């Protein structure tokens, strides 16, 4: 099968239309255009020029969060307008701004035209879409409410993007200050301290311990400057390894849950996605065990993930959802109370929605507290660095003046 770009006239009018059809050959392509109610004026086979270098044709590219939002948003709008899935994907394939989204739509449309369903097709690409996306689309398609599910899914993706943006924004300031402090210290040690060495040597006096240490560090770093970038890249590689290697990552995940304030940030940012997915899945008619499975996929902290898996097993054995989650000893009590109330009143979906709003407010408050705490801490850190460097430079001068 090949793809043909066509230019045609609408029957009975002079309006020019352009599009694509998939056919075995040029003759079949012309027949397909005629079947659409158009009179073809130009047909040309599309060459495989839109495929990225090094990426084989027919492969599904991995979509990032922003690309999933763009793809889902367009698909939801077209579905809400009553446009069939094939035509919606064809529109995305022709007019999407990003290449990855166009490639994704091309592959999905091709497989659906060969007899697949939308949910069944994306289920073949768990790495590209993720199990949560696939599970919710399957539930929506099975219930005949794919349009509503896409709307809920779009809201979920936007919420995840907002949470990620909040957390990254909170951590960006201290990271920037730390990097700036390291840069200033390196510049002072390598370029400033060696300049004062000759002056201090001419004084013929015993230098303070802190001055000798920093002076020797600066001279060594200047003589072995290649160690600085190598050490920086080595530190980044080590941190990356520690956060990716499962045993060390699990220990880090357990340790951060013992740090005040940071514990709240980790818990609420994880459970924000957890409860959001549970609400969307429950509203889509997914069984509660499947809701827990999909929700657990969003947890990024291994300790929380393990405890929720234990709660899932208890629900499977017949225990109430709220009681099982309470046994994890990690979920905030207010959320547990809302879930228990929803179970007792038969309005679990509504209470999960209330829990999402509660978590959003708490997360905003925690981030605000952390931002206010970080600023004075960073001032103390920078002030301490400046004090140490200034003391190392000026103590010998003060000592020489006192000895005059």
N, C-alpha and C positions, 0 to 999 in steps of 0.2 A: 504494500500500500504506500502511495506517495501523497504528498500534500500539494495542492495546486492553488496558486493565487489567481483570483479571477476579477476582471472588471466587466460589469454587465449593465444592461438597461432594464429598469422595471417594465414589465409588460404593460403596454398602453400608455406609458409616460416616457419622458426624456430624462428621467432622474437616473443618475449614474450611481451604482452601488459597487462596493469592493468587499471582498471577503476571501475565505478559504474553504476548500472542500477536500475530502480525502477520497481517493479513488485509485483503482488499479492502473489505469492509463489515462491518456488525454481524452479519449472518446468517452470513457466512463465519467470523467470529470465534467465534460460538457453536458452529458445527460443529467448529472447531479445538479448542475446549475440551472438547467431548464426545469428540473423538477421543483426547484425553489421558486419558480415563477419569474425568473430573470432570463434575458436574452444575452448570452455571453458575447463580449466583444474582444476580450483578450484573456487567454489562459496560459499560465506559465508555471512549470513545476518549481516548487520551492527547494532551493539547495540547502544543505545542512550548514548554514552559516551562523545560525543563532546559538549553536552549541559552544560552550566555553572550551578553550584550549585545554586539552588533557582530560576532558570529561566526555565519555562515550555517549553517542546518541541514544536516546531512550532511557537514560538514567535519570532518576529523580533527584534534583538538588535538595540539599537540606535548607529549610527555611528558618531564619532567625525569628525572634519574637515579633519584631516590627513587621517583617514580611508576612508572618502568619496573620497579623492583625489586618494588613492591607488586603491579603487574599480573602480572608473570612468576611471582612467588611463589604467588599465588592460582591462576593457571592451571596451574602445575606440580603443586600439591597436588591439584587436582581431576582432572587428567590421571592422576596416580598412583593415584587412587581408581577409575579406570576410567570416569569420566564423559565422555561425548562432548564435542567441542569446542564445539558449538552450545549445549548445556546449560551448559557451563562459562562461556561468554561471557554467557549469559542471567543466570546467578547474579551475575557481576561487574557486569553492567548494573544489576541490581536492588539489590545490597547493597554495592558498593564505597563506601568512605568519601569519596573525592575525585571531584568532578564530572568532571574531565578523563578519569579512568579509566572512568567510566560512559559518557561520550560515545564514547570509543575502543572499548569493548566493543560498544556499540550499532551503530556503523558497521561493525566487523569482522563481527559476527553477521549483519547485513543482507546484506553482500556474499557471505559464505560460504553463506547460505541461497539465494542466487541462483545457486549453482553454482561458487563459487570455493573455493580451498583456503586454509588459514591462511597458509602461507608466500607463496602467490601474492597474497593480499590485502594483507599488510603490505608486500610488495615495491612496492606502489603508493605507499607513504608513506615514502620514504627519509629525508626531513627529520625526520619524527616519530620513527622507530625507529632509523635509522642503518643503514649498509650491513653492519656487523658482525652486528647482531641479525638482519637479514634473511637474510644468507648462512648463518648457523648454523642458523636455523629451516628454511631450504630444505634444507640438508644432512640435518638430522634427519628431516624429513618424507619426503625421497627414500629414506632408509635405513630408514624405518619405526620410527625411534627418537626421535620427537618428544618423548616424555616424558623420556627421558634427556638429550636436548639442552637441554630447558628447565631441567633440574636443573643441568647444566653452565653454562648461560647465567646462571642465577640466582647461582651461585657466582662467575662472572666479574663480574657487575654489583656484587655485594657487595665483591669485591676492589677494583674500580675506585673504589667509594665510600670504602673504607678508605684507599686510597692518596691520594685527593683530600683526605680529612680530615687525614691526616698532614702533607701538604705545606702545606695552608692553615694548620693549627695551628702549624707551624714558622714560617711567615712572619707570622702574626698578631701575635706579641709585638713584633718589631722595628717593624712598621708602627704599632702602638699607641704605642710609645715615641717614634717620630719625630713622630707627630701631636701627642702630648702636649708634646714639646719645642717644636714650632712654636707651639702655643697659648701656652705659658709665655713664649716670647720676644716674641710679639705683645703679650701683656698687659703685660709689663714695659716694652716700648718705648712703648706708647700711653698707659698710665695711670701708671706709676711714674716714668719718666725725666722727663716734663714737670713733675712735682711738685718735683723737685730743681733745676729750671732757675733758679727765682727765688733759691734759696739760693746756688747757684753764682754767679749774676750779682752778688749782693750782696757776695760775697767779692772781686770785682774782680780775679780772678787768671786766668792763662792755663790753660785746661783741657787735660788730656792729649788726645792725638789720638783714642784709642779712645772717650773720653767725648764728645768733640765729634761724632764720627761717629754714635754711637748716639743721642745727643740729637737731632741733626738728623733722623735716620731716624724717631724717635718723634714729633717735632713734625710732620713731613711726613705720616706715616701717620695721625695724629690729625686733621689738616686734610683729608686725602683718604681717609677711612675706607672709602669705597665701593670703593677699589682692593683692599682686603684680600679681601672675598668674591669680587670679580671675578677677582682674581689666582688665588685658590684654585680656582675653577671653571675658569678658563683652564688652569691646570696639569693638572687632572684630565682636561680635554678633550684637551689636547695629548698626555698619556700614553696616553689611550685611542686617539687617532688613530695614534700611533706604533706601538702594539701591534696595530692592525688593518690599517694600510696595509702591503701586502705587502713592498715594497722595504725599509722600515725594520724590519719584523718579521723579515725574513730576516737582516738584519745583526745584530739583537739576538740572534736564535737562534744565529748563528755566534759572537758575542762571549761569550755566557754559557758556552759550552763551553771557553773559555780561562781561566775563573776557577777557581782551586783550590777543592775541596770542593763548590762550587756545581755544577761539572761533573759530579761523581759523583751529586749529587742529581738533576740533569736526566736523566742517562743512565739511572740505575736506575729512576726514576719512569716514564720513557718505556718502557724495555724490560720493566718489570713488566707493563704492559698488553699489550705486544707478544707476549711469551712466553706469557702467560696465554691470549690469543686463539688463538695458534698451537696450544697444547696442546688447547684445547677443539675447535677446528676439525679438528685431526688425529684426535682420538679420535672425532669425528663422521663420519669417513670422507671429509673434504674433501681433494682433491688438494693436493700440497705447494705448487704455484704459487698456487692459490686461497687456501691458508692464509697465504702471504706477503702476498698482496693484502689480505686482510681484516686481518691483523695490522698492516700498514703504515698502515691507516686510523686506528689508535689513536695514532700518533705525533703529538705536538703541536709538536715541534721540527723546523723545516724542513730544517735541515742533516742531521739523522738520517734524516728521511724521504727526502731525495734520495739519500743513500748506500744506504739499504736498497732503494730502487727500482733502483739500479744492480746491487745484489746479486741482485735478482729477475730481472733480464735475464740475468745470468750463469747462474742456475739454469735458466732457460728454454733456454739454449744447451747445457745438459748438465752444468754444473759441480755438484759436491756442495754441499749446503746450507751445511755448516760452512765450506767453503773460500770460498764466495761471501760469507758474512757476515763472515769474517775479513778480507776485502779492504776492508770498510767502515772498518776501523781505529777503530771506535767501540764495538763490543760488548765487554763484559768477557771476559777470556780464559777464566775458569772456565766461563762459559756456553757459549762456543765449544767448550771441551773436552767438556762434557756432551753437546752436540748431535752432535759428531763421534763420541763413544762410542756414542750412541744409533743413529746411522746404521750404524756398523760391526757392532753387536750385533743390529740389527733391533728395538730397543726404544726407538725415538725418542719415542713417547708417554710412556713412563715417565721417560725422562731429561728431557723437557720439564717434567714435573711436579716433578722434583728441582730443575730450574733455577728454577722459580717459587718454591719454598721458599727456595732460596739467595738469590734477589733480595729476597724479603721480609725475610730476616735482615739483608742488607746495607743495605737501605733504612732499617730500624729503627736500625742502627748509625750510618748517616750522619746521620739526623735527630737522634739523641742527641748526636753530635759537634757538629753545627751549633747545637743548643740551648745546649750548654755554651760554645761560642765566642761566641754572640750576647750572652749575659748580660754578660761583662766588656767587650765592645765597646760595648754600650749604656751601661754605667756610665761608660766613658771619655768617650763623646759627651756624656752629661748633665753629667758633671763639668766638661768643657771649657766647655760653655755657661754653667754656673753661675759658673765662674771668670771668664769674660769679662765677664759682666754685673756680678758683684760688683766686679771690678777697675775697671770703668768708673764705678761709683758711689762707691767708697771711695778711689780714688787721689787725687781732688781734696781729700777730707777729710784724708787723711794728709799731703798736700802743705801744706795750710793749717796743720795742727798743727806740722809741722816748721818752718814759717816764723814761727811765733809766738815 
